[in-house]
Structures are given as C-alpha cells and as structure tokens.
Amino acid sequence: MNRLTTSRGEFDLARFPDDPRDLLRAWDAADEYLLRHLDGIDGEPTDLSGTVVVVGDRWGALVTALADHRPAQITDSFLTQEATRGNLKRNGADADMVRLLSTRDTPPDRIDVLLIRVPKSLALLEDQLHRLAPRVHTGTVVIGTGMVAEIHTSTLKLFERILGPTRTSLAARKARLIFCSPAPQPLRGASPWPRSYALPTGIGTASGLTVTNHAGIFCADRLDIGTRFLLRNLPRRRGPERVVDLGCGNGVVGVAAALANPEAEVMFIDESYQAVASAEATFRANAGAGTTARFVVGDGLSGVPAGTVDLVLNNPPFHTHQATTDATAWRMFTGSRAALRRGGELWVIGNRHLGYHVKLRRIFGNCEVVTSDPKFVILRAVRS
C-alpha cells in the first residue's frame, strides 16, 4: 500500500490482490497529472458537477480521489473493480457513491466529463470511444491521460476521428494529457469490433474453427504462435471431467478441449470482461450442442471449490499493464493446485526463458516437460 498525495487530500491505495510483497504503486505520474489539472493547478479547475465517467482507471486511484463527485467507472478488468472497491473502503468513501461498470455494460446516457486513462490496447480504446461517443455532447469535457510512451500519433488520431479536434499537453514527469473537443456531427463510422477469423489447419481439434475477438484481446487478428503450439499438443482425454481454460482469452483452447472430449464440462475464466465475452462467442459458434460450458469473469480460480477440477490449461501472462512480473503466473499456479483434485493436472505453456518449471516444482512438488521447441515449453504438474 502507498499514499497518493493530492490537493484533494491523501489517499491510501493498493492494487488487487493486496500483497505486502508487491512494491508496485496503484497509480503513476499520469494519474497525478490528470488530478492536478482537474484541480486547476495549471489553470481553471474543471467543473465536475455533471455526470463524470472515468474509463480505464488502472487500480481505482482516479475514482477514489474523485469519489465525492459520484463518478462512473468503466473498466475491462475485474481486478480493477476489486481494487477500486478496496481503495474506496480504506479511504472511508461509500462504494455506493461510485457506479462500477464493465466494458460490456451500457454507459451512462449523458456524459458531461469524460476522463480516459489510455489503455495499452489501441483496439480497446477505439471500441470504447465508439461506445461512448453517442453519450457525449459539444459541452463535454474530454481529457485523456497516459505516460508519454503510451500515447502515440495513432492514439490522437482515434480521438480526432471518433470524437473531435484533439491536442496534447506538454509532458510532465514523462506523462501527458490529451484534450479533445467533441464535434457536433463527427463522421466516426461504426466500430469494427468484434472481429472474427478462421483458424488454420494442422492444430488438432481447433483446425478451421471460427474465433471471435472483442477489442483488447491478445492477438485479435491472428492465432499467436504459443497458443498454436499448445493446440497441437493438448492432452487427449475422454470421459466426464471438469476442465478449466484459465486466462481463457478468446477461448480457443477451451473450445478445442471441449471438442476433443464432448463429455467434459469446460469452465472459461478470465479477469477481462472482453475476453470472457469473446470466449463465449467462440464457444457458441463452434462447440457441439451437448457440450457443457461456464463462463466466469473473476480472480483466477479463487471462486472454484477446492479439489473439484480434473484439468487446468493455462497460458499465463507475464506482465501487468507496463510492468513485467510473475505475480499473476504464481497466483494461477497456486490457485490451480488448490482447485485440482488428487491426480488432477495443470498444463502450462510459456516461453522457455521464464522458468515456470521452477515455480511448479515448488508448488506441486513435481513438473515434467511434455514437449518443447526453441521458443516454447509445455509443462505438466500433477496434484498429489
């Protein structure tokens, strides 16, 4: 936990899950720059008396600092929502003061102040601007914020094309603001999301399937080489069992497992609302009528009863926003061990250099290499 100091007061903030070993802050210079601007440090303070919407708030720092103005938060991240709830509570704010929405929810009908933390995914920004554009008006204050490395010419062109004339601020502590003036009748066109494509042949039961990707999903235009390698080497199993596609993304791995074993119940889990919506669309387009599936937006396997899963398939991320970290992989592995029954298996694919075998041996007491190539390795750990 760290303390954010602003002209509005001091706020104790933490990421979610709140791990004392996690030294990463729940805000950065881009959040501070936006809050200083809203408070009028470099000019007139911003009128926040209307409907305030905060998009892409990483860990709830912006919403917590602005809680008195009853903002609505829109995020693709379940973890962000949980962090926001925790930060509001630890700072004595009433969680009911903030409307927590996902990117799949309907935005407020009218937006008077739109604050956007620029996401890593340009596609997600494009889709969200399209969804929000009908709710803004010519008097809406639109301000984006991000680190200099996150704001590109393509970012500004999206604001310009979908909302209206756009300019940027000077950089401060490697952060920058984006100012956009909504046009009366912009020629924005329609959102190109979601997108679909057909998988190639030669990848097992997933060959030729149609994959649906909502904006923000990893490799939304093609099958990444790591997943391709895993699909060619999925375990061959039969009979009733419970399978989890953990960190499911567009769900292609779980769908392949369902097609290979129609008697299985497959659970698709991701912390991204966009990912779970993509997985469900992919499943509905390809899986047989008799296949059972569940779709869960949540914090890994934390909501799955212990000892109830037969197989977990996992391609863990090794970054959180701009930070490279193994914290997510570690939680996925420990959560898998708890959820698996005795004899249940965790199959993991990862880049060879990440050394997941070391973690798996510490957690499970065993780990074997199923197969590998010069770039990737597939590992198998068994719950004893």
VEXDREN-2710 file (C-alpha; in Angstrom, 1 decimal):
% VEXDREN-2710
k/r/px/py/pz
1/MET/0.0/0.0/0.0
2/ASN/1.2/3.5/-0.8
3/ARG/-0.2/7.0/-0.2
4/LEU/-1.2/9.3/-3.0
5/THR/-1.0/13.0/-2.0
6/THR/-3.2/15.5/-3.9
7/SER/-4.7/18.8/-3.3
8/ARG/-7.9/16.9/-2.6
9/GLY/-6.2/15.1/0.3
10/GLU/-4.2/12.0/0.9
11/PHE/-5.3/8.5/-0.2
12/ASP/-4.0/5.1/0.8
13/LEU/-4.1/3.0/-2.3
14/ALA/-3.3/-0.6/-3.2
15/ARG/-3.5/-2.9/-6.1
16/PHE/-5.6/-6.1/-6.1
17/PRO/-4.9/-8.6/-4.7
18/ASP/-3.3/-6.6/-1.9
19/ASP/0.1/-8.4/-1.4
20/PRO/2.5/-6.8/1.0
21/ARG/5.4/-8.1/-1.2
22/ASP/4.0/-6.1/-4.2
23/LEU/6.0/-2.9/-4.3
24/LEU/4.3/-1.6/-7.4
25/ARG/2.1/1.5/-6.8
26/ALA/-1.6/1.7/-7.5
27/TRP/-1.1/4.9/-9.5
28/ASP/1.5/6.7/-11.6
29/ALA/2.5/10.2/-12.8
30/ALA/-0.3/10.1/-15.5
31/ASP/-2.9/9.8/-12.8
32/GLU/-1.3/12.6/-10.7
33/TYR/-1.1/14.9/-13.8
34/LEU/-4.8/14.5/-14.5
35/LEU/-5.8/15.1/-10.9
36/ARG/-3.6/18.3/-10.8
37/HIS/-5.2/19.5/-14.0
38/LEU/-8.7/18.9/-12.7
39/ASP/-7.9/20.9/-9.6
40/GLY/-6.7/23.8/-11.6
41/ILE/-3.0/23.7/-10.7
42/ASP/-2.2/24.9/-14.3
43/GLY/-5.4/27.0/-14.9
44/GLU/-9.0/27.0/-14.0
45/PRO/-10.4/24.0/-12.1
46/THR/-12.7/21.6/-14.1
47/ASP/-16.4/21.7/-13.4
48/LEU/-17.2/18.3/-12.1
49/SER/-20.8/19.0/-11.2
50/GLY/-22.3/16.9/-14.1
51/THR/-22.0/13.2/-14.9
52/VAL/-18.4/12.2/-14.6
53/VAL/-17.2/9.0/-16.3
54/VAL/-13.7/7.5/-15.8
55/VAL/-12.6/5.0/-18.3
56/GLY/-9.6/2.6/-17.9
57/ASP/-8.7/3.6/-14.3
58/ARG/-5.9/1.1/-13.6
59/TRP/-6.5/0.4/-9.9
60/GLY/-9.2/2.9/-8.9
61/ALA/-6.9/5.8/-8.0
62/LEU/-8.7/8.3/-10.1
63/VAL/-12.2/7.2/-9.0
64/THR/-11.1/7.1/-5.3
65/ALA/-9.8/10.7/-5.5
66/LEU/-12.9/11.8/-7.3
67/ALA/-15.4/9.8/-5.2
68/ASP/-17.2/13.0/-3.9
69/HIS/-18.3/13.7/-7.5
70/ARG/-20.0/10.2/-7.8
71/PRO/-18.2/9.2/-10.9
72/ALA/-19.0/6.1/-13.0
73/GLN/-16.0/3.8/-13.7
74/ILE/-15.8/1.8/-16.9
75/THR/-13.1/-0.9/-17.0
76/ASP/-12.4/-4.2/-18.7
77/SER/-10.7/-5.6/-15.6
78/PHE/-12.4/-7.5/-12.7
79/LEU/-9.2/-6.9/-10.7
80/THR/-9.5/-3.1/-11.2
81/GLN/-13.1/-3.3/-9.9
82/GLU/-12.0/-5.2/-6.8
83/ALA/-9.1/-2.8/-6.3
84/THR/-11.5/0.2/-6.6
85/ARG/-13.8/-1.3/-4.0
86/GLY/-10.9/-1.9/-1.6
87/ASN/-9.5/1.6/-2.1
88/LEU/-12.8/3.3/-1.6
89/LYS/-13.3/1.4/1.6
90/ARG/-9.9/2.0/3.0
91/ASN/-10.3/5.7/2.4
92/GLY/-13.7/5.9/4.1
93/ALA/-15.7/6.5/0.9
94/ASP/-19.0/4.9/0.3
95/ALA/-18.8/2.4/-2.5
96/ASP/-22.3/3.3/-3.5
97/MET/-21.1/6.7/-4.5
98/VAL/-19.3/5.2/-7.5
99/ARG/-21.0/3.3/-10.3
100/LEU/-18.8/0.4/-11.3
101/LEU/-19.4/-0.7/-14.9
102/SER/-17.6/-3.1/-17.2
103/THR/-16.8/-2.5/-20.8
104/ARG/-19.7/-4.8/-21.6
105/ASP/-22.2/-2.7/-19.7
106/THR/-24.3/0.2/-21.1
107/PRO/-22.6/3.5/-20.4
108/PRO/-24.5/6.4/-18.8
109/ASP/-26.9/8.1/-21.2
110/ARG/-25.2/11.5/-20.9
111/ILE/-21.6/12.2/-20.1
112/ASP/-20.5/15.7/-19.1
113/VAL/-16.9/14.9/-18.1
114/LEU/-15.1/12.0/-19.7
115/LEU/-11.7/11.1/-18.3
116/ILE/-9.8/8.4/-20.1
117/ARG/-6.7/6.5/-18.9
118/VAL/-5.2/5.5/-22.3
119/PRO/-5.1/1.7/-22.4
120/LYS/-2.3/-0.4/-23.7
121/SER/-4.6/-1.8/-26.4
122/LEU/-5.4/0.7/-29.2
123/ALA/-8.2/-1.5/-30.3
124/LEU/-9.9/-1.3/-26.8
125/LEU/-9.6/2.5/-26.9
126/GLU/-11.2/2.5/-30.4
127/ASP/-14.1/0.3/-29.3
128/GLN/-14.7/2.3/-26.1
129/LEU/-14.7/5.7/-27.9
130/HIS/-17.2/4.3/-30.3
131/ARG/-19.4/3.2/-27.5
132/LEU/-19.1/6.4/-25.6
133/ALA/-19.3/8.9/-28.5
134/PRO/-23.2/8.9/-28.7
135/ARG/-23.3/9.9/-25.0
136/VAL/-21.0/13.0/-25.2
137/HIS/-22.2/16.4/-26.3
138/THR/-20.4/19.5/-27.6
139/GLY/-20.0/20.7/-24.0
140/THR/-18.5/17.5/-22.7
141/VAL/-15.0/17.9/-21.2
142/VAL/-12.9/15.1/-22.6
143/ILE/-9.4/14.6/-21.1
144/GLY/-7.2/11.6/-21.6
145/THR/-4.0/10.8/-19.7
146/GLY/-1.1/8.4/-20.0
147/MET/2.6/8.1/-19.9
148/VAL/4.4/9.5/-22.9
149/ALA/5.4/6.0/-24.1
150/GLU/1.6/5.1/-24.1
151/ILE/0.4/8.0/-26.3
152/HIS/1.2/7.8/-30.0
153/THR/0.1/9.6/-33.1
154/SER/-2.4/6.7/-33.7
155/THR/-3.9/7.4/-30.3
156/LEU/-4.5/11.0/-31.0
157/LYS/-6.0/10.1/-34.5
158/LEU/-8.5/7.9/-32.8
159/PHE/-9.7/10.7/-30.5
160/GLU/-9.8/13.0/-33.5
161/ARG/-11.7/10.7/-35.8
162/ILE/-14.3/9.4/-33.3
163/LEU/-14.9/12.4/-31.1
164/GLY/-13.4/15.6/-32.5
165/PRO/-10.4/18.0/-32.6
166/THR/-7.6/16.8/-30.3
167/ARG/-4.4/18.3/-28.9
168/THR/-2.0/17.3/-26.2
169/SER/-0.3/19.0/-23.2
170/LEU/3.3/19.4/-22.5
171/ALA/4.9/16.4/-20.9
172/ALA/5.4/16.4/-17.1
173/ARG/7.3/13.6/-15.3
174/LYS/7.0/11.5/-18.5
175/ALA/3.2/11.9/-18.5
176/ARG/1.0/13.7/-20.9
177/LEU/-2.7/14.8/-21.2
178/ILE/-5.0/14.7/-24.2
179/PHE/-7.6/17.3/-24.7
180/CYS/-10.5/16.6/-27.1
181/SER/-13.4/18.8/-28.1
182/PRO/-16.4/16.7/-29.2
183/ALA/-17.6/17.7/-32.7
184/PRO/-21.3/18.4/-33.3
185/GLN/-21.7/15.7/-36.0
186/PRO/-18.5/13.7/-36.3
187/LEU/-18.2/11.2/-39.2
188/ARG/-17.0/8.4/-37.0
189/GLY/-18.5/5.4/-38.8
190/ALA/-19.2/2.2/-36.9
191/SER/-16.9/0.2/-34.6
192/PRO/-15.1/-2.6/-36.3
193/TRP/-15.3/-4.7/-33.2
194/PRO/-15.8/-7.6/-32.6
195/ARG/-13.8/-9.3/-35.3
196/SER/-13.7/-13.0/-36.4
197/TYR/-11.3/-15.1/-38.3
198/ALA/-10.8/-18.8/-39.2
199/LEU/-8.1/-20.8/-37.6
200/PRO/-5.6/-22.6/-39.8
201/THR/-5.4/-26.4/-40.3
202/GLY/-2.9/-28.6/-38.6
203/ILE/-3.7/-27.6/-35.0
204/GLY/-5.7/-30.5/-33.8
205/THR/-9.4/-30.2/-33.0
206/ALA/-9.2/-26.4/-33.3
207/SER/-8.4/-26.6/-37.0
208/GLY/-10.7/-24.4/-39.1
209/LEU/-12.7/-23.1/-36.2
210/THR/-14.1/-19.5/-36.3
211/VAL/-12.7/-17.4/-33.5
212/THR/-14.4/-14.2/-32.2
213/ASN/-12.4/-11.4/-30.6
214/HIS/-13.8/-8.4/-28.9
215/ALA/-11.5/-5.4/-28.7
216/GLY/-8.5/-5.6/-26.4
217/ILE/-8.0/-9.4/-26.7
218/PHE/-4.4/-10.6/-27.2
219/CYS/-3.7/-11.4/-30.9
220/ALA/-7.1/-10.4/-32.0
221/ASP/-6.3/-10.7/-35.7
222/ARG/-4.4/-14.0/-35.7
223/LEU/-3.6/-17.1/-33.7
224/ASP/-0.4/-16.4/-31.7
225/ILE/2.4/-19.0/-32.0
226/GLY/2.3/-20.0/-28.4
227/THR/-1.3/-20.9/-28.5
228/ARG/-0.8/-22.7/-31.8
229/PHE/1.9/-24.8/-30.2
230/LEU/-0.4/-25.7/-27.3
231/LEU/-3.3/-26.6/-29.5
232/ARG/-1.1/-29.1/-31.4
233/ASN/-0.2/-30.8/-28.1
234/LEU/-3.3/-30.7/-25.9
235/PRO/-3.8/-33.7/-23.6
236/ARG/-6.0/-36.5/-25.2
237/ARG/-8.6/-37.3/-22.6
238/ARG/-12.1/-38.9/-22.6
239/GLY/-15.0/-39.2/-20.2
240/PRO/-16.7/-36.9/-17.8
241/GLU/-14.3/-34.4/-16.3
242/ARG/-14.1/-30.8/-15.3
243/VAL/-11.7/-28.7/-17.4
244/VAL/-10.7/-25.1/-16.8
245/ASP/-9.3/-22.8/-19.5
246/LEU/-7.6/-20.4/-17.1
247/GLY/-6.9/-17.0/-18.6
248/CYS/-9.0/-18.0/-21.5
249/GLY/-8.7/-15.0/-23.8
250/ASN/-10.8/-15.8/-26.8
251/GLY/-11.5/-19.3/-25.5
252/VAL/-9.9/-21.2/-28.4
253/VAL/-8.0/-23.6/-26.1
254/GLY/-11.1/-24.4/-24.0
255/VAL/-13.2/-24.9/-27.1
256/ALA/-10.6/-27.3/-28.5
257/ALA/-10.7/-29.3/-25.3
258/ALA/-14.5/-29.4/-25.4
259/LEU/-14.5/-30.7/-29.0
260/ALA/-11.9/-33.3/-28.1
261/ASN/-13.9/-34.5/-25.2
262/PRO/-17.7/-33.7/-25.5
263/GLU/-18.4/-35.3/-22.1
264/ALA/-16.3/-32.7/-20.3
265/GLU/-17.6/-29.6/-18.6
266/VAL/-15.4/-26.7/-19.6
267/MET/-15.1/-23.5/-17.5
268/PHE/-13.7/-20.4/-19.2
269/ILE/-12.1/-18.0/-16.7
270/ASP/-10.5/-14.6/-17.3
271/GLU/-10.3/-11.3/-15.4
272/SER/-11.1/-9.5/-18.6
273/TYR/-14.8/-8.9/-19.5
274/GLN/-13.9/-8.6/-23.1
275/ALA/-12.0/-11.9/-23.0
276/VAL/-14.9/-13.9/-21.5
277/ALA/-17.4/-12.4/-24.0
278/SER/-15.0/-13.5/-26.8
279/ALA/-14.7/-17.0/-25.3
280/GLU/-18.5/-17.4/-25.1
281/ALA/-19.0/-16.2/-28.7
282/THR/-16.2/-18.5/-29.9
283/PHE/-17.7/-21.5/-28.0
284/ARG/-21.3/-20.8/-29.2
285/ALA/-20.1/-20.7/-32.8
286/ASN/-18.1/-24.0/-32.7
287/ALA/-19.0/-26.4/-29.9
288/GLY/-21.5/-29.2/-30.1
289/ALA/-25.0/-28.8/-28.6
290/GLY/-24.2/-31.4/-25.9
291/THR/-21.1/-29.7/-24.5
292/THR/-21.4/-28.0/-21.1
293/ALA/-19.6/-24.8/-20.5
294/ARG/-19.5/-22.0/-17.9
295/PHE/-18.1/-18.5/-18.4
296/VAL/-16.6/-16.7/-15.4
297/VAL/-15.1/-13.2/-15.0
298/GLY/-13.1/-13.3/-11.8
299/ASP/-9.8/-13.5/-10.0
300/GLY/-8.4/-16.8/-11.3
301/LEU/-9.6/-19.9/-9.6
302/SER/-10.5/-18.1/-6.3
303/GLY/-14.2/-18.9/-6.8
304/VAL/-13.8/-22.5/-7.7
305/PRO/-14.2/-25.1/-4.8
306/ALA/-11.1/-26.9/-3.8
307/GLY/-10.5/-30.4/-5.2
308/THR/-13.2/-30.2/-7.9
309/VAL/-11.2/-29.8/-11.1
310/ASP/-9.6/-32.5/-13.3
311/LEU/-7.5/-30.5/-15.7
312/VAL/-6.4/-26.8/-15.9
313/LEU/-5.0/-25.4/-19.2
314/ASN/-3.0/-22.2/-18.8
315/ASN/-1.0/-19.7/-20.8
316/PRO/-0.2/-17.2/-18.1
317/PRO/0.6/-13.6/-18.8
318/PHE/4.0/-12.2/-17.6
319/HIS/3.1/-8.5/-17.4
320/THR/0.5/-6.3/-15.7
321/HIS/-0.1/-3.2/-17.8
322/GLN/3.5/-1.9/-18.4
323/ALA/5.1/-3.9/-15.5
324/THR/6.8/-7.2/-16.1
325/THR/6.0/-9.6/-13.2
326/ASP/5.5/-13.2/-12.4
327/ALA/2.9/-12.5/-9.7
328/THR/-0.1/-13.4/-11.9
329/ALA/1.5/-16.7/-13.0
330/TRP/2.3/-17.5/-9.4
331/ARG/-1.3/-16.9/-8.3
332/MET/-2.6/-19.0/-11.3
333/PHE/-0.3/-21.9/-10.3
334/THR/-1.2/-21.9/-6.6
335/GLY/-4.9/-21.4/-7.4
336/SER/-4.7/-24.4/-9.8
337/ARG/-3.2/-26.7/-7.1
338/ALA/-5.9/-25.8/-4.7
339/ALA/-8.7/-26.3/-7.3
340/LEU/-7.4/-29.6/-8.7
341/ARG/-8.5/-33.0/-7.2
342/ARG/-5.8/-35.5/-6.3
343/GLY/-4.3/-36.7/-9.6
344/GLY/-5.6/-33.7/-11.4
345/GLU/-3.2/-32.0/-13.9
346/LEU/-2.1/-28.4/-14.7
347/TRP/-0.8/-28.0/-18.2
348/VAL/1.2/-24.7/-18.8
349/ILE/2.7/-23.2/-21.9
350/GLY/5.3/-20.4/-21.6
351/ASN/8.4/-19.0/-23.1
352/ARG/11.4/-21.2/-22.2
353/HIS/13.3/-18.4/-20.5
354/LEU/10.5/-17.7/-18.0
355/GLY/11.5/-20.8/-15.9
356/TYR/8.0/-21.8/-14.9
357/HIS/9.2/-25.3/-14.1
358/VAL/11.0/-23.9/-11.0
359/LYS/7.8/-22.4/-9.7
360/LEU/5.7/-25.5/-10.5
361/ARG/8.1/-27.8/-8.7
362/ARG/7.9/-25.6/-5.6
363/ILE/4.1/-25.6/-5.6
364/PHE/3.3/-29.1/-6.8
365/GLY/6.5/-31.0/-5.9
366/ASN/6.7/-32.2/-9.4
367/CYS/6.9/-31.0/-13.0
368/GLU/7.7/-32.6/-16.3
369/VAL/8.3/-31.3/-19.8
370/VAL/5.5/-32.6/-22.2
371/THR/7.2/-31.1/-25.3
372/SER/9.2/-28.1/-26.3
373/ASP/10.5/-26.2/-29.3
374/PRO/13.3/-23.5/-29.5
375/LYS/10.9/-20.8/-28.1
376/PHE/8.2/-22.5/-26.0
377/VAL/7.8/-25.3/-23.5
378/ILE/4.7/-27.2/-22.3
379/LEU/4.8/-28.3/-18.7
380/ARG/2.7/-30.7/-16.8
381/ALA/2.3/-30.7/-13.0
382/VAL/0.1/-33.2/-11.1
383/ARG/-1.7/-32.6/-7.8
384/SER/-0.6/-35.3/-5.4
END
